[in-house]
């Protein structure tokens, strides 16, 4: 804008001040401003003319940058004396004159004659030489240092090959293979050995640290992904190997110098295999649960890091996992892996995908959990393991939901460790599902009532069908589980309830109202979970919030 | 309006236009008739006429009328129907530049500049270079001085326009009484109205190119007859005749050579004549039968083409030279889109930005560089290979040879930057041209200057030997191209006609024509015998930097400053298709021996190969589909930051390239 305005005001790019300064420099002191104004456009025209010729000289010197010698050449073409003193190769430095807006002068230092004489002779410039190499051999560029680095060419070349394969007109010659340095090959061999050997855990740890931090490993990434894929598919029975491989994956992911994204599609199948495979190592001897947990975290890490750039990643992953979970033919170990994977992906995933499928799944699990029905001890153990995982996932989810209410200070709940003992200890509690269900009925009814009055917001509607489907299930459930109920648990709960009711009896109603209003969804969720799990969900719920619902 | 007033207007107009005697007569007659019964035409009651007269009498010098008139015309043009828009918009550019020049001519510098700046954007895409030139014109004297402006003022611009668009335009101009615009359009545009639907926007580039005074003649020039056929009794013909007889010896030789070549490394020792044969021989051995067939085909194609007689007296070729050429031709690799050539690259190092030009001899064994310090350096690549075959790696660092001797021949004689240095076809002479306005002939055998040709008045940009030697052509900043023979000090012919520097020159394979590329953005073809311009190729949007003629003599390729390469059909002077791909100056072009591939080298540090055979076939089939856009880029070879200055397909179809590395190698 500024420029345009200036352009309109001035006759020429050359300001008249410049003309005046030039005039002074050649000894004309009495140049009238009118004359300067008249001269300015002509000066501009001459300068443009010279530059046009200079560009010609530049083109004929086969260059794309203008140099002082080109301007000299142009002046020569016009039969003018060249401007001396600018011939040196380096760029000319201009300095701004202090106090003037656009007045510049060259930085021309005074040089002491003595210094020049005493200075050592400069090195003689290197003489011109011709070096010869093959730019291409029968249309293919060889990978030699004289040619442009191949990486630059490779990436697009690879894509083109696949695109062009169908075109009959175009012949394809694969680019020359790039070569791994000896050092990198050795490094790869060493890492592979360590991963496979399992005998030297401390050294393997060192290797993992190196993998996670070394900067020059990028050329090896395709080899590592290949290696991992191969070994995973080959060594499904070898628990330690799988664990080692997953550690390698994690180290590669952690390495900030590696751009692993292009190889994710090769890596993901192996990782997911370690999560939801039916059999990982020895079923009895190896703690494959740990491997699944570890891998679940790995998957979550990948999704978190590349979810943004690789949009379909998470959706494809969750689809795989949910399919594994909902397929009744799949083994319980697979279900466990799927649940852990989904749980690691975050609470939203759990809420949308696990909780919505909770009832059907639990009903599926029910017979396995039942000690009387399931004679196979191993199976029963696995079932409880799955039950524990799903409980934890749901619990964490609901805890997260409840935490978002700012009105209630939530003391951090005590999470159950996923250990075997915990699961076992919850076993007796489970038996009293039926007892709870009767109690639950009242809040549930209330929920339906509020549903009607509020005319629910959109997120609710997702859950409504399952909520409505509850009553029939409830009626079925007691019949299956009531038979084994023993009534010792309610005491503790009742005690808690009393406790809470004393402290917060006054505010309770108001808050409760708000919660039902604010987030019918989470309230309802809680109700539903409680319905399904009974008291085992309670440890996940901050006591204050819990009190509101009970 | 009362009659007195009208008379006054008429009087004022006549006076202003300088028709003093007419004004006097009018005054007298007015006086005689007492101003009452004078007019026989009832112009008082004719409102049209009235307005017209009024507009004439208005102050003609009002500079704002230009801006008003043009901006109205412009908005009308851009808002017109899409179908006719591009034709109408085409009219804008001449109107624009003439408005600007009118303003400058009348001394309204300030208004001219603001007018120019406000509408310049519209035309920048197509006419950037012209606008840059015109932008500097700020005073009436500049208009006189600048040739480009003068030729624009003097000439009319041809615009092809369909009947309907033409009517629309006229209607608009009359309706709005924009007499000023009408005047400009009348004065400077020559409409070629045709009936029917308007051409599609991209149809012909010519329609929008404005090239000054000769444009009117361009169509006329391009009607002239040219004979683009090859010379009768050329070496190709001879090869064809003797081909059958020699095939045995060729085979035997191939095998004997292949033995010692197989283990040879593909380094400089073998490059050159020998090197070119390596590839070749392998190929030949692999499929002697197939190449034979292919060769037979091409030779039948060749023989079917017209033959012409040379118009110049041709030099006699010595028998051993002829033999070696024949041998090369026999061993030529057949290139096509599936058989790519090998490219050998000569990189100049430590040129200190001083290398102006380079060239490679026909067999690739000699490389010459012309430097801005007035020197010419010639390298014999075969010798370098022998001397440095043991320690090639060291050679990069040790610039002076092992004996402390430089390994090139230094030719000193010019007194200005050397802008070209090229080899004669057998490689025994070097021809150099320089800013000192001379052309010098050097012998590579004696390493000495033989002749200095003086004749040009300005820097000589380029000089090229004819395909058969002896004759050479040069082109210069003095806007002429000249034909010389080695044995005469004076030029034989002068070709004048270009409107700006002649930047490059190239011989037609039959020696009867030369092509010149110029800064006026045209390429011209000249008859060597008569010195007449026989073709003008219009279409480039910037300075033409390189030219190449197809071996069959039918096509020409030209490369410009923007990176566009254009393929021209010599007989029609039409562009077959522009080859887009380079994004900087195309310094050099070269056709492969049989004309199926075109190689281009550019300042963007790439060598590109283009498939031009498909188009050739297509056009031979008389362009049945009318779809000639089959030319395509086959391969791009990026160099390591080395702009490509020179390319040469050897007779055996090995591609040599040369360039100076642009950043100092560490």
HADDOCK unambig.tbl for C-alpha pairs under 7 A between the chains (distance, minus, plus):
assign (segid A and resid 8 and name CA) (segid B and resid 110 and name CA) 6.73 0.50 0.50
assign (segid A and resid 8 and name CA) (segid B and resid 114 and name CA) 5.43 0.50 0.50
assign (segid A and resid 11 and name CA) (segid B and resid 109 and name CA) 6.47 0.50 0.50
assign (segid A and resid 11 and name CA) (segid B and resid 110 and name CA) 5.28 0.50 0.50
assign (segid A and resid 41 and name CA) (segid B and resid 138 and name CA) 5.90 0.50 0.50
assign (segid A and resid 44 and name CA) (segid B and resid 136 and name CA) 6.65 0.50 0.50
assign (segid A and resid 45 and name CA) (segid B and resid 136 and name CA) 4.79 0.50 0.50
assign (segid A and resid 45 and name CA) (segid B and resid 137 and name CA) 6.14 0.50 0.50
assign (segid A and resid 45 and name CA) (segid B and resid 138 and name CA) 6.99 0.50 0.50
assign (segid A and resid 48 and name CA) (segid B and resid 136 and name CA) 6.19 0.50 0.50
assign (segid A and resid 60 and name CA) (segid B and resid 356 and name CA) 6.62 0.50 0.50
assign (segid A and resid 60 and name CA) (segid B and resid 419 and name CA) 6.51 0.50 0.50
assign (segid A and resid 61 and name CA) (segid B and resid 355 and name CA) 6.89 0.50 0.50
assign (segid A and resid 61 and name CA) (segid B and resid 356 and name CA) 4.01 0.50 0.50
assign (segid A and resid 61 and name CA) (segid B and resid 357 and name CA) 6.70 0.50 0.50
assign (segid A and resid 61 and name CA) (segid B and resid 419 and name CA) 6.83 0.50 0.50
assign (segid A and resid 62 and name CA) (segid B and resid 356 and name CA) 5.80 0.50 0.50
assign (segid A and resid 62 and name CA) (segid B and resid 357 and name CA) 6.93 0.50 0.50
assign (segid A and resid 62 and name CA) (segid B and resid 645 and name CA) 6.99 0.50 0.50
assign (segid A and resid 126 and name CA) (segid B and resid 350 and name CA) 6.05 0.50 0.50
assign (segid A and resid 126 and name CA) (segid B and resid 399 and name CA) 6.55 0.50 0.50
assign (segid A and resid 127 and name CA) (segid B and resid 350 and name CA) 6.11 0.50 0.50
assign (segid A and resid 127 and name CA) (segid B and resid 399 and name CA) 5.85 0.50 0.50
assign (segid A and resid 128 and name CA) (segid B and resid 348 and name CA) 6.76 0.50 0.50
assign (segid A and resid 128 and name CA) (segid B and resid 349 and name CA) 5.71 0.50 0.50
assign (segid A and resid 128 and name CA) (segid B and resid 350 and name CA) 4.78 0.50 0.50
assign (segid A and resid 128 and name CA) (segid B and resid 351 and name CA) 5.30 0.50 0.50
assign (segid A and resid 129 and name CA) (segid B and resid 348 and name CA) 5.63 0.50 0.50
assign (segid A and resid 129 and name CA) (segid B and resid 349 and name CA) 5.27 0.50 0.50
assign (segid A and resid 129 and name CA) (segid B and resid 350 and name CA) 6.62 0.50 0.50
assign (segid A and resid 129 and name CA) (segid B and resid 399 and name CA) 6.16 0.50 0.50
assign (segid A and resid 130 and name CA) (segid B and resid 346 and name CA) 6.12 0.50 0.50
assign (segid A and resid 130 and name CA) (segid B and resid 347 and name CA) 5.39 0.50 0.50
assign (segid A and resid 130 and name CA) (segid B and resid 348 and name CA) 4.53 0.50 0.50
assign (segid A and resid 130 and name CA) (segid B and resid 349 and name CA) 6.13 0.50 0.50
assign (segid A and resid 131 and name CA) (segid B and resid 346 and name CA) 5.65 0.50 0.50
assign (segid A and resid 131 and name CA) (segid B and resid 347 and name CA) 5.02 0.50 0.50
assign (segid A and resid 131 and name CA) (segid B and resid 348 and name CA) 6.40 0.50 0.50
assign (segid A and resid 131 and name CA) (segid B and resid 396 and name CA) 6.96 0.50 0.50
assign (segid A and resid 132 and name CA) (segid B and resid 268 and name CA) 6.05 0.50 0.50
assign (segid A and resid 132 and name CA) (segid B and resid 345 and name CA) 5.61 0.50 0.50
assign (segid A and resid 132 and name CA) (segid B and resid 346 and name CA) 4.52 0.50 0.50
assign (segid A and resid 132 and name CA) (segid B and resid 347 and name CA) 6.05 0.50 0.50
assign (segid A and resid 133 and name CA) (segid B and resid 267 and name CA) 6.59 0.50 0.50
assign (segid A and resid 133 and name CA) (segid B and resid 344 and name CA) 5.88 0.50 0.50
assign (segid A and resid 133 and name CA) (segid B and resid 345 and name CA) 5.35 0.50 0.50
assign (segid A and resid 133 and name CA) (segid B and resid 346 and name CA) 6.70 0.50 0.50
assign (segid A and resid 134 and name CA) (segid B and resid 343 and name CA) 5.88 0.50 0.50
assign (segid A and resid 134 and name CA) (segid B and resid 344 and name CA) 4.51 0.50 0.50
assign (segid A and resid 134 and name CA) (segid B and resid 345 and name CA) 5.79 0.50 0.50
assign (segid A and resid 135 and name CA) (segid B and resid 343 and name CA) 5.20 0.50 0.50
assign (segid A and resid 135 and name CA) (segid B and resid 344 and name CA) 5.57 0.50 0.50
assign (segid A and resid 135 and name CA) (segid B and resid 345 and name CA) 5.63 0.50 0.50
assign (segid A and resid 136 and name CA) (segid B and resid 342 and name CA) 5.19 0.50 0.50
assign (segid A and resid 136 and name CA) (segid B and resid 343 and name CA) 4.82 0.50 0.50
assign (segid A and resid 136 and name CA) (segid B and resid 344 and name CA) 6.98 0.50 0.50
assign (segid A and resid 137 and name CA) (segid B and resid 341 and name CA) 6.92 0.50 0.50
assign (segid A and resid 137 and name CA) (segid B and resid 342 and name CA) 4.18 0.50 0.50
assign (segid A and resid 137 and name CA) (segid B and resid 343 and name CA) 6.26 0.50 0.50
assign (segid A and resid 138 and name CA) (segid B and resid 339 and name CA) 6.97 0.50 0.50
assign (segid A and resid 138 and name CA) (segid B and resid 340 and name CA) 4.85 0.50 0.50
assign (segid A and resid 138 and name CA) (segid B and resid 341 and name CA) 4.76 0.50 0.50
assign (segid A and resid 138 and name CA) (segid B and resid 342 and name CA) 4.42 0.50 0.50
assign (segid A and resid 139 and name CA) (segid B and resid 340 and name CA) 4.60 0.50 0.50
assign (segid A and resid 139 and name CA) (segid B and resid 341 and name CA) 5.70 0.50 0.50
assign (segid A and resid 139 and name CA) (segid B and resid 342 and name CA) 5.92 0.50 0.50
assign (segid A and resid 146 and name CA) (segid B and resid 640 and name CA) 6.78 0.50 0.50
assign (segid A and resid 147 and name CA) (segid B and resid 639 and name CA) 5.71 0.50 0.50
assign (segid A and resid 147 and name CA) (segid B and resid 640 and name CA) 5.44 0.50 0.50
assign (segid A and resid 148 and name CA) (segid B and resid 638 and name CA) 6.22 0.50 0.50
assign (segid A and resid 148 and name CA) (segid B and resid 639 and name CA) 5.33 0.50 0.50
assign (segid A and resid 148 and name CA) (segid B and resid 640 and name CA) 4.36 0.50 0.50
assign (segid A and resid 171 and name CA) (segid B and resid 338 and name CA) 6.18 0.50 0.50
